[in-house]
Amino acid sequence: MTAVQLPQSSLTPGGFPRRVPVRQILCLLPLLLVTFVAVRHRDVLVEGFGHLRSAEWPWLLAAVGVTCLTWVAAAFTRQGAVVDRLPRRRLLATQFAAGSANHLLPTGLGAGAVNLRFMTVCGIPLARSSAALAVYLLAESVTRVALLVVLLVAFPDALRFGDLLPPGSAAPLLLTFGAVAVAAVTVLALVRRLLTAVLAFLRTALGELRSVHARPCRALALWGGSLAFPSLQAAGLVLVGMSLGLPVPPVHMAAAYLAATVAVALVPTPGGLGSVEAALIVALVAAGAPAAMATAVVLAYRIITVWLPLVPGALTLGALVRLKVI
């Protein structure tokens, strides 16, 4: 008799596959998320591309170039936040991919997760990688707020929010922020293990911050990149505004952008989708722009900075996952 060899089952005795193609699934996940987000915001895309057709192309090309430079600035800041030398090309590619991830997850989480994974793959321990993320966020937040304060001091009439806020709304907002801060401090004080973990993380972050500033080249990259990043973003909005003939001085547009992004950082939506547009429109109107033109500028700006890089960024993210860079 001839023995016939039956094909081996790919299932374990428990009935589950021996190997789930996790990495292949992760490669496709960014594209699926991009498709979902694009379908969900298709009306915004159609209107934004419609405004781009009536814009002056030289200014738009300059805005695209400035947007590309933001990823270079982000790479400098990420390198400046950690003492260890990171591979330059992979670092730059990671920032491009992180921008796409940041628009698919709540603000900051996508880019943070991508960069955290990148640093750990580069051999940096998880505690120090997390501390480097905190140093990056600290530098970027400080420089963004400092730029806004400098512009508002130099140009006190750049923004006029008094006409936009309902009478008596400032006090409830301040009370709300105060209540959130008190609740956070109370939770930390009552939960001892959480307080211990937070204090340990802060010690690690402060140690990383001291180590970075002990090397002038790292400190220059950290603060120079964190200063260039919001400046380039604001310049992109200014260039789009000029392409559409927005009747607002460029400095006032830059102040509007910084004010909007500082405010929207408190709203955890994916990449700021929706919240950023609303905040930018409000800020441009406060700077003196007509509401209709402000809406057109914001939609065109978001097309250039968010939607055009989204698909190539997702493809880069999938490639980095497949190549085990992240």
C-alpha positions as a printed NumPy array, in Angstrom:
array([[  0.   ,   0.   ,   0.   ],
       [  1.163,   3.564,  -0.716],
       [  1.08 ,   6.083,   2.09 ],
       [ -0.511,   9.355,   1.18 ],
       [  0.792,  12.389,   3.088],
       [ -2.005,  14.71 ,   4.034],
       [ -1.335,  18.496,   4.075],
       [ -0.45 ,  19.743,   7.528],
       [ -3.012,  21.948,   9.129],
       [ -2.031,  25.521,   9.834],
       [ -4.082,  25.396,  12.996],
       [ -2.817,  24.67 ,  16.464],
       [ -4.653,  22.092,  18.615],
       [ -6.646,  24.971,  20.029],
       [ -7.917,  25.898,  16.588],
       [ -5.907,  29.128,  16.109],
       [ -3.412,  29.876,  13.311],
       [  0.204,  29.082,  14.119],
       [  1.333,  32.498,  12.959],
       [ -0.657,  35.672,  12.53 ],
       [  0.914,  38.05 ,   9.959],
       [  0.988,  40.943,  12.443],
       [  3.635,  42.97 ,  10.607],
       [  1.801,  42.652,   7.271],
       [ -1.408,  43.797,   8.944],
       [  0.399,  46.777,  10.471],
       [  1.747,  47.709,   7.034],
       [ -1.776,  47.921,   5.606],
       [ -3.391,  49.539,   8.644],
       [ -2.19 ,  53.129,   7.894],
       [ -3.684,  53.014,   4.381],
       [ -6.982,  51.691,   5.717],
       [ -7.087,  54.487,   8.291],
       [ -6.273,  57.09 ,   5.61 ],
       [ -9.134,  55.791,   3.472],
       [-11.524,  55.935,   6.411],
       [-10.501,  59.496,   7.365],
       [-10.654,  60.697,   3.735],
       [-14.163,  59.284,   3.226],
       [-15.304,  60.795,   6.497],
       [-13.994,  64.255,   5.508],
       [-14.724,  64.08 ,   1.772],
       [-16.751,  67.316,   1.805],
       [-13.796,  69.199,   3.286],
       [-11.473,  67.718,   0.661],
       [-13.719,  68.705,  -2.238],
       [-14.126,  72.263,  -0.962],
       [-10.42 ,  72.612,  -0.16 ],
       [ -9.283,  71.505,  -3.612],
       [-11.837,  73.886,  -5.106],
       [-10.205,  76.817,  -3.318],
       [ -6.756,  75.706,  -4.486],
       [ -7.82 ,  76.075,  -8.126],
       [ -8.35 ,  79.821,  -7.665],
       [ -5.076,  80.427,  -5.78 ],
       [ -1.823,  81.867,  -7.126],
       [  0.456,  78.889,  -7.709],
       [  3.857,  80.47 ,  -6.899],
       [  2.714,  81.129,  -3.334],
       [  1.265,  77.618,  -3.071],
       [  4.519,  76.038,  -4.268],
       [  6.363,  78.053,  -1.633],
       [  3.888,  76.767,   0.977],
       [  4.576,  73.176,  -0.131],
       [  8.325,  73.784,   0.194],
       [  7.918,  75.26 ,   3.669],
       [  5.793,  72.262,   4.675],
       [  8.58 ,  69.903,   3.604],
       [ 11.031,  71.859,   5.745],
       [  8.871,  71.24 ,   8.822],
       [  9.849,  67.564,   8.736],
       [ 13.531,  68.568,   8.66 ],
       [ 12.953,  70.844,  11.659],
       [ 11.177,  68.028,  13.489],
       [ 14.107,  65.689,  12.785],
       [ 16.552,  68.23 ,  14.239],
       [ 14.411,  68.618,  17.353],
       [ 14.064,  64.852,  17.838],
       [ 17.826,  64.411,  17.554],
       [ 18.426,  67.279,  19.958],
       [ 16.153,  65.681,  22.556],
       [ 18.403,  62.631,  22.984],
       [ 22.153,  62.325,  23.529],
       [ 22.547,  59.205,  21.399],
       [ 23.219,  59.692,  17.696],
       [ 20.257,  58.636,  15.55 ],
       [ 20.594,  57.533,  11.891],
       [ 19.806,  60.676,   9.883],
       [ 17.951,  59.255,   6.895],
       [ 15.806,  56.936,   8.939],
       [ 15.144,  59.754,  11.403],
       [ 13.902,  62.048,   8.624],
       [ 11.775,  59.283,   7.083],
       [ 10.337,  58.569,  10.519],
       [  9.267,  62.221,  10.939],
       [  7.478,  62.116,   7.602],
       [  5.712,  58.893,   8.602],
       [  4.992,  60.238,  12.086],
       [  3.162,  63.2  ,  10.569],
       [  0.781,  60.801,   8.862],
       [  0.324,  58.766,  12.045],
       [ -0.37 ,  61.961,  13.955],
       [ -3.376,  62.716,  11.744],
       [ -4.835,  59.249,  12.286],
       [ -4.628,  59.159,  16.088],
       [ -5.424,  61.726,  18.796],
       [ -3.1  ,  64.716,  18.626],
       [  0.484,  63.861,  19.518],
       [ -0.117,  60.163,  20.175],
       [  0.59 ,  58.989,  16.621],
       [  3.89 ,  60.828,  16.239],
       [  4.86 ,  59.979,  19.803],
       [  4.257,  56.262,  19.32 ],
       [  6.202,  56.179,  16.027],
       [  9.18 ,  58.062,  17.479],
       [  9.147,  56.022,  20.67 ],
       [  9.294,  52.811,  18.665],
       [ 12.034,  54.23 ,  16.423],
       [ 14.246,  55.163,  19.373],
       [ 13.794,  51.808,  21.082],
       [ 14.7  ,  50.004,  17.843],
       [ 17.826,  52.201,  17.731],
       [ 18.819,  50.736,  21.099],
       [ 17.718,  53.514,  23.451],
       [ 16.034,  52.118,  26.592],
       [ 12.301,  52.694,  26.895],
       [ 12.63 ,  54.957,  29.946],
       [ 15.091,  57.249,  28.177],
       [ 13.079,  57.184,  24.945],
       [  9.994,  58.309,  26.87 ],
       [ 12.061,  61.006,  28.575],
       [ 13.289,  62.203,  25.166],
       [  9.668,  62.532,  24.018],
       [  8.932,  64.641,  27.096],
       [ 11.961,  66.854,  26.392],
       [ 10.795,  67.309,  22.798],
       [  7.266,  68.256,  23.849],
       [  8.603,  70.655,  26.47 ],
       [ 10.886,  72.454,  24.01 ],
       [  8.236,  72.606,  21.288],
       [  5.572,  73.92 ,  23.685],
       [  7.866,  76.526,  25.249],
       [  9.024,  77.913,  21.911],
       [  5.509,  77.941,  20.428],
       [  4.082,  79.868,  23.377],
       [  7.129,  82.159,  23.479],
       [  6.721,  83.   ,  19.784],
       [  3.06 ,  83.802,  20.344],
       [  3.842,  86.035,  23.332],
       [  6.567,  87.898,  21.422],
       [  4.243,  88.544,  18.469],
       [  1.388,  89.687,  20.684],
       [  3.682,  92.028,  22.618],
       [  5.182,  93.435,  19.419],
       [  1.796,  93.635,  17.659],
       [ -0.869,  94.013,  20.361],
       [ -3.599,  94.625,  17.757],
       [ -2.853,  91.415,  15.833],
       [ -5.785,  89.536,  17.373],
       [ -9.118,  90.836,  18.612],
       [-10.892,  87.992,  20.383],
       [-13.199,  90.298,  22.334],
       [-15.748,  90.382,  19.527],
       [-15.777,  86.593,  19.192],
       [-16.174,  85.521,  22.819],
       [-19.612,  85.958,  24.4  ],
       [-19.718,  88.454,  27.3  ],
       [-18.734,  86.849,  30.581],
       [-17.326,  83.669,  28.994],
       [-13.72 ,  84.23 ,  30.087],
       [-14.366,  83.52 ,  33.773],
       [-16.086,  80.12 ,  33.212],
       [-13.232,  79.043,  30.93 ],
       [-10.628,  79.944,  33.541],
       [-12.636,  78.163,  36.235],
       [-12.873,  75.041,  34.058],
       [ -9.115,  74.924,  33.461],
       [ -8.489,  75.534,  37.156],
       [-10.831,  72.708,  38.15 ],
       [ -9.084,  70.293,  35.749],
       [ -5.675,  71.236,  37.178],
       [ -6.873,  70.792,  40.771],
       [ -8.416,  67.395,  39.902],
       [ -5.154,  66.209,  38.318],
       [ -3.114,  67.278,  41.352],
       [ -5.62 ,  65.619,  43.702],
       [ -5.454,  62.307,  41.812],
       [ -1.657,  62.355,  41.933],
       [ -1.699,  63.1  ,  45.653],
       [ -4.179,  60.335,  46.493],
       [ -2.808,  57.555,  44.297],
       [  0.636,  56.898,  45.739],
       [  1.783,  54.445,  43.077],
       [  0.835,  56.857,  40.296],
       [  2.662,  59.68 ,  42.065],
       [  5.759,  57.506,  42.445],
       [  5.714,  56.593,  38.753],
       [  5.277,  60.24 ,  37.713],
       [  8.132,  61.38 ,  39.962],
       [ 10.41 ,  58.656,  38.597],
       [  9.584,  59.674,  35.045],
       [ 10.251,  63.333,  35.83 ],
       [ 13.649,  62.454,  37.319],
       [ 14.561,  60.547,  34.162],
       [ 13.35 ,  63.402,  31.947],
       [ 15.321,  65.979,  33.929],
       [ 18.411,  63.797,  33.708],
       [ 18.001,  63.541,  29.939],
       [ 17.478,  67.299,  29.72 ],
       [ 20.706,  67.958,  31.638],
       [ 22.623,  65.496,  29.464],
       [ 21.338,  67.147,  26.284],
       [ 22.316,  70.634,  27.456],
       [ 25.764,  69.383,  28.408],
       [ 26.384,  69.032,  24.649],
       [ 26.012,  72.374,  22.801],
       [ 25.287,  70.701,  19.44 ],
       [ 22.353,  68.788,  20.928],
       [ 20.991,  71.855,  22.723],
       [ 21.241,  73.89 ,  19.511],
       [ 19.402,  71.19 ,  17.555],
       [ 16.716,  70.921,  20.242],
       [ 15.898,  74.604,  20.609],
       [ 16.715,  75.615,  17.04 ],
       [ 14.506,  72.885,  15.608],
       [ 11.687,  73.567,  18.071],
       [ 11.811,  77.267,  17.149],
       [ 11.904,  76.572,  13.408],
       [  9.034,  74.06 ,  13.486],
       [  6.135,  76.382,  14.489],
       [  7.722,  79.257,  12.548],
       [  7.643,  77.195,   9.35 ],
       [  4.083,  76.062,  10.039],
       [  2.974,  79.662,  10.522],
       [  4.846,  80.676,   7.36 ],
       [  2.908,  78.018,   5.438],
       [ -0.402,  79.558,   6.506],
       [  0.872,  83.023,   5.596],
       [  1.868,  81.858,   2.105],
       [ -1.507,  80.208,   1.511],
       [ -3.232,  83.362,   2.718],
       [ -1.189,  85.451,   0.296],
       [ -2.012,  83.07 ,  -2.545],
       [ -5.724,  83.658,  -1.965],
       [ -5.401,  87.388,  -1.362],
       [ -6.382,  87.357,   2.321],
       [ -6.491,  91.023,   3.473],
       [ -4.549,  90.406,   6.711],
       [ -0.923,  91.399,   7.41 ],
       [  1.433,  88.376,   7.365],
       [  2.518,  88.902,  10.973],
       [ -1.101,  88.909,  12.094],
       [ -1.717,  85.657,  10.208],
       [  1.297,  84.1  ,  11.944],
       [ -0.017,  85.216,  15.344],
       [ -3.424,  83.761,  14.481],
       [ -1.864,  80.423,  13.594],
       [  0.161,  80.225,  16.812],
       [ -2.827,  81.221,  18.952],
       [ -5.044,  78.621,  17.285],
       [ -2.542,  75.772,  17.647],
       [ -1.83 ,  76.606,  21.28 ],
       [ -5.569,  76.547,  21.999],
       [ -6.285,  73.381,  20.018],
       [ -3.558,  71.424,  21.828],
       [ -6.129,  70.959,  24.597],
       [ -8.564,  69.181,  22.239],
       [ -7.555,  65.51 ,  21.705],
       [ -8.895,  64.924,  18.203],
       [ -6.985,  62.915,  15.572],
       [ -4.334,  65.263,  14.215],
       [ -6.561,  68.137,  15.239],
       [ -8.919,  67.291,  12.36 ],
       [-11.926,  69.527,  12.746],
       [-10.69 ,  71.349,  15.835],
       [ -7.689,  72.887,  14.065],
       [ -9.814,  74.119,  11.172],
       [-12.336,  75.716,  13.526],
       [ -9.654,  77.311,  15.692],
       [ -7.76 ,  78.675,  12.681],
       [-10.9  ,  80.194,  11.182],
       [-11.764,  81.834,  14.5  ],
       [ -8.207,  83.142,  14.894],
       [ -8.069,  84.563,  11.345],
       [-11.419,  86.268,  11.842],
       [-10.031,  87.707,  15.067],
       [ -7.077,  88.978,  13.029],
       [ -9.463,  90.878,  10.756],
       [-10.17 ,  88.421,   7.932],
       [-13.663,  87.999,   6.448],
       [-15.149,  84.698,   7.596],
       [-15.624,  83.326,   4.063],
       [-12.043,  84.083,   3.018],
       [-10.688,  82.755,   6.322],
       [-12.506,  79.473,   5.706],
       [-11.094,  79.219,   2.173],
       [ -7.533,  79.863,   3.386],
       [ -7.776,  77.319,   6.204],
       [ -9.194,  74.586,   3.983],
       [ -6.511,  75.178,   1.333],
       [ -3.806,  75.227,   4.003],
       [ -4.983,  71.939,   5.486],
       [ -5.066,  70.338,   2.036],
       [ -1.372,  71.173,   1.584],
       [ -0.168,  70.329,   5.092],
       [ -2.423,  67.373,   5.967],
       [ -4.182,  65.724,   3.066],
       [ -1.517,  65.799,   0.327],
       [  1.21 ,  64.194,   2.53 ],
       [ -1.219,  61.761,   4.151],
       [ -1.069,  58.922,   1.593],
       [  2.717,  59.054,   0.957],
       [  3.224,  59.349,   4.704],
       [  1.086,  56.27 ,   5.297],
       [  3.036,  54.36 ,   2.626],
       [  6.301,  55.419,   4.289],
       [  4.96 ,  54.305,   7.642],
       [  4.052,  50.89 ,   6.251],
       [  7.485,  50.562,   4.615],
       [  9.252,  51.458,   7.864],
       [  7.219,  48.822,   9.697],
       [  8.026,  46.231,   7.051],
       [ 11.758,  47.093,   7.142],
       [ 11.672,  46.916,  10.963],
       [ 12.879,  50.487,  11.297],
       [  9.98 ,  50.997,  13.706]])
